[in-house]
Structures are given as C-alpha cells and as structure tokens.
Amino acid sequence: MKRRTALTLALSSVASRARAAEPIKIGALLSYSGVFASIGDEITNAMQLAFDHAGGTVAGRPITIVRADTEVRPNVALTKARELVGSDRVDLLVGPVSSSESIPLRDFAHQRRIPLIMPHAALDNLFGERCSPYILRTSFSGNQFGRPMAAWLAQRGVRTITLMAPDYVGPRDLMEKFEAEFTRQGGQIVGREFTPFQRTHDFGPYLARVKQQRPDATWVSYGGAEAINFVRQAADFRLSEATRVTGSGWTVSPLVLPAQGDAALGFQGLLNYAPSIDTPENRRFQADYRSRHGRTASEFGAQGYDTGLFIAAALRALDGRTDDKLALARAIRDARIVGARGPARIDPATNNIVQNMYIVEVRRGSNGPELAVLDTMPAVTDEPNGCQMRLEG
C-alpha cells in the first residue's frame, strides 16, 4: 500500500511538472494583412511587451502568442478561430480588429465556451442584449467614444454637425451613438456622408458637399490608410476654413499621424489614450515600445498592452491554470490594472472596460505633429443596456 501511494504521488508530481512546462497559448485573431494590418501588428507587439513586463511566465508556464490573420473577412476569421481552438489548442482568443468580424466570433466563442477578449472592435450589442460571460472588451464602446465628444462639443457652442465615416457596421454604430447624444444636447445633424469602405480613394465629392452644408463642425471616423487619405484631402480642400474638423481620435492616431503631417494640425478628437499621458506606467510602455519598434505606440498599442496586463493578472490569480475556461474569463473580468491608458477594470454588469477618455488636439511638437491632451473624462462606463450574463443562448 505504501509503495502504491508513493508511486501515485510520484506520478502526480511528474504530471504536475509536465503541466507546468506547457505553454499558455494566446490565440491572436487579428488582421495582419490588408487595410488594418498595421493595427493588428501593433496590438500584438504591445501585448507581447506586456507579457514580457509581467515576466513572460506564470507558474512555470511560458506565455506564447499564436497569430492568425483574419484578412478583415468574417468567414476567414471564423475559420481561423476554429483552427486556433481545435488544432493549436489555444487557451483563449484575442481579437478581432474589424467590427464586422466580431459577430461570428462572438457566437463561436460563446458556443465553444472559450474566453474571447476584444482589444479593438466590437459592436455594443455584444455587450448588451447579446452579452456573454466568455466575451470581454478591453478597447472601448461606441457610447464611450460617442457620448463624451458630443457633449463636449455641444457645451462649447457647436450647434450643427455633418457626420462622415466609411460605410460598414462599426462606424455606423459609433455614429449613431454620437448623434443620439448630440441631438439630446440640442444640436442638429445637417448631413451624413457614408463612403464605400476600402474603395474610396477620392473624397472630393463628399468634402464638397460638406463645405456646401457649412456645419459648425464636421465629425469623422476613419482609420488606417483611409484616415491618411481623408486628412490629406481635407487639408487640400481647406475644409478647416469652412468647418471645425473633429471626430474619433484614431483618425489622427500616432500610427498614421506621421504620414498625415501638417495636414492633421488642429484636428480635435476623442481617444482612450494619448502618448503624452504623463504617468510612470505610460512612460515605461512608450520607452520600451520605441526601443523595440523604433516609433511611438498608438492607442491600438495601448489597448494591446493593457489587454496583455489583464491576461497576465488573471493568469497569476489562477496560478497559471487555464483548464476551467469560465474561471479564466471571470479572472480577467475581476482583474484591476494600471496600464498605459491609466487605471482600468472590466464592468461585471457588461464585461465592457471602464477607462479614462481623453479629448486630444493635433498640435505642432518638437518632432512634428503630436497629440496634446485638452481634457480628461475619468472612469467612463456604459449602462448595462439589457445585458444578462447567461451561459446559454
């Protein structure tokens, strides 16, 4: 009996050490090609930096990232998710970039009961009526980007606005949130311009209509290459002489600002991050990111970095155990971090991030245009909006 007990303990010890040596696999389900390739790369690079800052291992298990390119196509995203979970046997998923990909990925993760952390795009109803205990958002909500900016502009005398964005689900959702708050504040929307996504190279006809409408401000939301083209062409059209140019801050993200140059000067927007945030955590993040990648990290990098901090905190709380996926999702939800963006947590009522939001303006700096923080809205959250955390459905 004693020999059998000793043998059992020895085998258990060997199995425990074997489990400890197994890597913790993070499935990065992001865009690594196409219009959002730079965003996917930056989120991944910054998330890796967060894991390195956390020591790179938890309970003897190294943290590794397994990349999968969604190609900004929902059907490809779903196929890659199945491969990551079924073949690569990842412990959790991080993604996507495009909002259009988030719908099938939400259903897949919920049905397979595997945590899915959304570090950039996601529709608000995925954290409202379609919320899931397995789906968490570390980026932002449409309300977080829409409401504060709309109120801020209205309080500063803006009464009429034209809205302009690419024609797909994410920007439309964000535009609706902005419009609802702006009209509630007594403002009027005098025009809406939707440009074909990834197919608009000449913004001239749209800019001409905006100038004819002569709104107090024009609110826009573009990203990546489209943001570069829009800002350059808006400057050529002297749009800022006819209207105040504002919008979502990623239109002038540090990721695209160097290419926009002086054309972006004066743009005012709302972001959940600015490189100029003066905290020890952000200074360390920026210094190490610049050392590795030779440039300033953007809000996309900050979202990736803070996502990595949430994951690392959850893994430490569980002593590196990842077999219970619901416990892993709840540990991420319960984590509290102070990251590049400042203090952040996940609201248990919605699984949406609670974070500071910043009004920024593009100004001329010592090394070219840069984002200056004009105002801070602390701990911006969302109402539950119909969310009930069900394991089924």
C-alpha positions in Angstrom: 0.0 0.0 0.0 2.8 2.4 0.9 4.6 1.6 -2.3 1.4 2.2 -4.3 0.8 5.5 -2.5 4.4 6.6 -3.1 4.2 5.7 -6.8 0.9 7.6 -7.1 2.4 10.7 -5.6 5.5 10.4 -7.8 3.4 10.1 -10.9 1.2 13.0 -9.8 4.3 15.1 -9.2 5.7 14.3 -12.7 2.3 15.1 -14.3 2.2 18.4 -12.4 5.6 19.4 -13.6 4.7 18.4 -17.2 1.6 20.6 -17.0 3.7 23.5 -15.6 6.0 23.3 -18.6 3.2 23.5 -21.1 3.0 27.0 -22.7 -0.1 29.2 -22.2 -1.2 29.8 -25.7 -2.9 33.1 -26.6 -4.7 33.0 -30.0 -4.2 36.4 -31.6 -7.1 36.5 -34.1 -6.3 39.8 -35.8 -5.7 41.5 -39.2 -2.2 41.0 -40.3 -2.8 41.9 -44.0 -5.0 44.5 -45.8 -6.2 47.9 -44.6 -5.9 47.0 -40.9 -2.5 45.2 -40.9 -0.7 47.9 -39.0 -3.3 47.8 -36.3 -3.1 44.0 -35.9 0.7 44.2 -35.7 0.7 46.9 -33.2 -1.8 45.2 -30.9 0.3 42.0 -31.0 3.6 43.7 -30.5 2.3 45.7 -27.5 0.6 42.6 -26.0 3.9 40.8 -26.2 5.6 43.7 -24.4 3.0 43.4 -21.6 3.8 39.7 -21.2 7.5 40.4 -21.1 6.9 43.1 -18.4 4.9 40.5 -16.5 7.9 38.1 -16.5 6.9 36.0 -19.6 5.8 33.0 -17.5 3.2 32.2 -14.9 3.6 29.3 -12.5 6.4 28.0 -14.7 4.3 28.2 -17.9 5.7 30.4 -20.7 3.1 32.7 -22.3 3.1 32.4 -26.1 1.2 34.2 -28.9 -0.2 32.2 -31.8 -1.0 34.5 -34.7 -3.9 34.0 -37.2 -4.7 36.5 -40.0 -8.4 37.2 -40.3 -7.8 39.2 -43.6 -10.6 41.6 -42.5 -13.1 38.9 -43.7 -15.7 37.5 -41.3 -15.7 34.0 -42.9 -11.9 33.8 -42.7 -12.0 35.0 -39.1 -14.4 32.2 -38.1 -12.3 29.6 -39.9 -9.1 30.8 -38.2 -10.8 30.7 -34.8 -11.8 27.1 -35.3 -8.2 26.3 -36.2 -6.7 28.1 -33.2 -9.1 26.3 -30.8 -9.2 22.9 -32.5 -5.7 22.4 -33.9 -3.5 24.9 -32.0 -5.4 24.3 -28.7 -5.1 27.9 -27.6 -6.2 28.8 -24.1 -8.0 32.0 -25.1 -8.6 34.2 -28.1 -7.8 37.9 -28.6 -9.4 39.8 -31.5 -10.7 41.0 -33.9 -9.8 44.4 -35.4 -12.9 44.9 -37.6 -16.4 45.1 -36.1 -17.8 43.0 -39.0 -15.7 40.0 -37.8 -16.9 40.3 -34.2 -20.4 38.9 -34.8 -19.5 35.4 -35.9 -16.6 35.3 -33.4 -18.9 36.1 -30.5 -21.1 33.2 -31.3 -18.2 30.8 -31.8 -16.5 31.7 -28.5 -19.8 31.6 -26.6 -20.8 28.2 -28.0 -17.3 26.7 -27.5 -17.1 28.3 -24.1 -13.6 29.8 -24.6 -12.7 33.4 -23.5 -12.6 36.0 -26.3 -11.1 39.3 -25.4 -11.8 42.1 -27.9 -8.9 44.6 -27.9 -10.2 46.9 -30.6 -13.5 46.5 -32.5 -16.8 45.1 -31.3 -20.5 46.0 -31.6 -22.1 47.4 -28.5 -25.0 44.9 -28.6 -22.4 42.2 -28.0 -22.1 43.7 -24.5 -25.8 44.5 -24.3 -28.6 42.0 -25.1 -26.0 39.6 -26.6 -23.5 39.7 -23.8 -21.7 36.6 -22.7 -19.6 35.7 -19.7 -17.0 34.5 -22.1 -16.7 37.7 -24.2 -14.8 40.7 -22.7 -13.9 44.0 -24.2 -10.7 45.9 -23.4 -11.0 48.5 -26.1 -14.0 50.9 -25.9 -17.7 51.1 -26.6 -19.5 53.2 -29.1 -21.0 55.1 -26.2 -17.6 55.8 -24.7 -16.5 57.4 -28.0 -19.8 58.9 -28.9 -21.3 60.5 -25.8 -18.4 62.4 -24.3 -17.3 64.0 -27.5 -20.9 65.0 -28.5 -21.5 66.6 -25.1 -18.0 68.3 -25.1 -18.7 69.9 -28.5 -22.2 71.0 -27.6 -21.0 72.6 -24.4 -18.6 74.6 -26.5 -21.1 76.2 -28.8 -21.3 73.7 -31.6 -24.9 73.6 -32.8 -24.7 71.9 -36.3 -22.7 68.9 -37.4 -22.1 66.8 -40.5 -21.2 63.2 -39.9 -18.8 61.3 -42.2 -17.5 57.8 -42.0 -16.9 54.6 -44.0 -19.9 52.6 -44.8 -19.8 49.5 -42.6 -21.2 48.3 -39.3 -18.7 49.7 -36.8 -18.6 53.3 -37.8 -22.3 53.4 -38.4 -22.8 52.1 -34.8 -20.4 54.7 -33.4 -22.1 57.5 -35.5 -25.5 56.6 -34.1 -24.2 56.9 -30.5 -22.7 60.3 -31.3 -25.8 61.5 -33.0 -28.1 60.4 -30.2 -26.1 62.4 -27.6 -25.6 65.5 -29.8 -29.3 65.8 -30.6 -30.1 65.2 -26.9 -27.8 68.2 -26.2 -29.9 70.3 -28.5 -27.7 70.0 -31.6 -28.7 69.3 -35.2 -27.2 66.9 -37.7 -27.2 68.6 -41.1 -25.6 65.9 -43.2 -24.5 62.3 -43.2 -21.9 61.0 -45.6 -21.0 57.3 -45.9 -18.0 56.5 -48.1 -17.6 52.9 -49.5 -15.2 51.1 -47.2 -11.7 50.3 -48.7 -12.9 51.6 -52.1 -12.9 55.4 -51.6 -9.8 57.0 -52.9 -11.3 60.3 -53.9 -13.0 62.1 -51.0 -13.6 65.2 -53.1 -17.3 64.8 -53.8 -18.0 64.2 -50.1 -15.9 67.1 -49.0 -17.5 69.4 -51.5 -21.0 68.6 -50.1 -19.8 69.2 -46.5 -18.5 72.6 -47.4 -21.8 73.4 -49.0 -23.6 72.4 -45.8 -21.3 74.7 -43.8 -21.9 73.0 -40.4 -20.3 74.4 -37.2 -18.3 71.1 -37.1 -17.7 68.0 -39.1 -17.3 64.8 -37.2 -15.4 62.0 -39.0 -14.2 58.5 -38.1 -11.5 56.9 -40.3 -8.7 54.5 -39.6 -5.5 53.3 -41.3 -4.9 54.2 -44.9 -8.3 55.8 -45.3 -7.5 58.2 -42.4 -4.3 59.3 -44.1 -6.1 59.9 -47.4 -9.0 61.7 -45.8 -6.9 64.1 -43.7 -4.6 64.9 -46.6 -7.5 65.6 -49.0 -9.5 67.5 -46.4 -6.4 69.8 -46.0 -6.2 70.2 -49.8 -9.9 71.2 -49.8 -9.2 73.7 -46.9 -12.1 72.0 -45.0 -11.0 73.5 -41.7 -11.6 77.0 -43.1 -15.3 76.2 -43.6 -15.9 73.9 -40.5 -14.3 72.7 -37.3 -12.9 69.2 -38.1 -13.4 66.7 -35.3 -14.1 63.1 -34.8 -12.9 59.8 -33.3 -9.3 60.3 -32.3 -8.0 57.3 -34.2 -8.5 59.4 -37.4 -5.2 61.1 -36.3 -3.7 58.1 -34.4 0.0 58.2 -33.8 0.0 55.2 -36.2 -1.0 57.4 -39.1 -0.1 60.9 -37.9 3.5 60.9 -39.3 2.1 60.2 -42.8 -0.6 62.9 -42.4 1.9 65.6 -41.3 0.8 69.2 -41.0 -2.5 68.3 -42.8 -3.7 67.0 -39.4 -3.0 70.1 -37.4 -6.0 71.4 -35.5 -8.0 68.2 -35.6 -9.8 67.6 -32.3 -10.9 64.2 -31.3 -11.7 61.7 -28.5 -9.4 58.9 -27.6 -8.9 56.4 -24.8 -5.2 57.0 -25.0 -2.6 59.6 -25.9 1.2 59.0 -25.9 1.6 62.2 -23.9 -0.1 60.8 -20.8 2.4 61.6 -18.0 2.4 58.5 -15.7 5.2 56.1 -14.8 3.3 53.2 -16.4 2.9 55.0 -19.8 6.4 56.4 -19.8 7.7 52.8 -19.4 5.4 51.5 -22.0 6.4 54.1 -24.6 10.1 53.9 -23.8 10.2 50.1 -24.2 8.0 50.1 -27.3 10.1 52.8 -29.0 13.2 50.8 -28.1 11.8 47.6 -29.8 10.0 49.1 -32.7 11.5 52.4 -33.4 8.4 54.6 -33.1 5.8 55.9 -30.7 3.0 53.5 -29.9 -0.6 54.5 -30.7 -3.9 53.9 -28.9 -4.0 50.5 -30.6 -0.7 49.6 -28.9 -2.1 50.8 -25.6 -5.1 48.6 -26.0 -2.9 45.6 -26.8 -0.6 46.3 -23.9 -3.4 46.7 -21.4 -5.1 43.5 -22.8 -1.8 41.7 -22.0 -1.8 43.1 -18.5 -5.4 41.9 -17.9 -4.5 38.4 -19.2 -1.3 38.3 -17.1 -3.2 39.4 -13.9 -5.8 36.7 -14.5 -3.3 34.0 -15.0 -1.5 35.0 -11.8 -4.7 34.9 -9.9 -5.3 31.3 -11.2 -1.7 30.2 -10.6 -1.4 29.5 -14.3 -4.4 27.2 -14.6 -6.3 27.5 -17.8 -8.4 24.4 -18.0 -11.5 26.0 -16.5 -12.4 28.5 -19.2 -15.2 30.1 -17.3 -12.9 30.7 -14.3 -10.4 32.2 -16.7 -12.9 34.6 -18.2 -14.1 35.6 -14.7 -10.5 36.1 -13.5 -9.9 38.5 -16.5 -13.2 40.3 -15.6 -12.1 40.6 -11.9 -8.6 42.0 -12.7 -7.7 45.6 -11.9 -4.8 47.1 -13.7 -3.0 50.5 -14.1 -1.8 50.4 -17.7 -0.7 52.7 -20.4 -4.1 54.3 -20.5 -4.4 54.7 -16.7 -6.5 52.8 -14.3 -8.8 50.3 -15.9 -11.2 47.5 -15.0 -13.9 45.4 -16.5 -17.5 46.2 -15.6 -19.1 42.9 -14.4 -22.5 44.1 -15.5 -21.5 44.3 -19.2 -17.9 42.8 -19.5 -17.0 46.2 -21.1 -13.9 48.2 -20.0 -14.2 51.1 -17.6 -11.5 53.6 -18.5 -10.5 57.3 -18.9 -11.3 59.1 -22.1 -9.2 62.0 -23.4 -10.0 65.0 -25.7 -7.0 65.5 -27.9 -5.8 68.0 -30.4 -3.1 67.7 -33.1 -0.5 70.4 -32.4 3.0 71.1 -33.7 5.6 69.5 -31.5 9.4 69.5 -31.5 9.4 66.4 -33.7 6.4 67.2 -35.9 2.6 67.0 -35.2 1.6 65.3 -31.9 -1.4 64.7 -29.8 -2.0 67.1 -26.9 -4.5 66.3 -24.1 -7.1 69.0 -23.7 -9.4 67.3 -21.3 -9.9 64.1 -19.4 -13.1 62.2 -18.6 -12.3 59.7 -15.8 -13.7 56.2 -15.4 -16.2 56.4 -18.3 -18.5 53.4 -18.2 -21.6 52.1 -20.0 -25.1 51.3 -18.7 -25.9 47.5 -18.8 -28.4 48.1 -21.8 -30.1 44.7 -21.5 -27.1 42.6 -20.6 -27.8 39.4 -18.6 -24.8 37.1 -18.3 -26.2 33.8 -19.5 -24.1 30.6 -20.2 -26.7 29.6 -22.8 -28.1 31.5 -25.8 
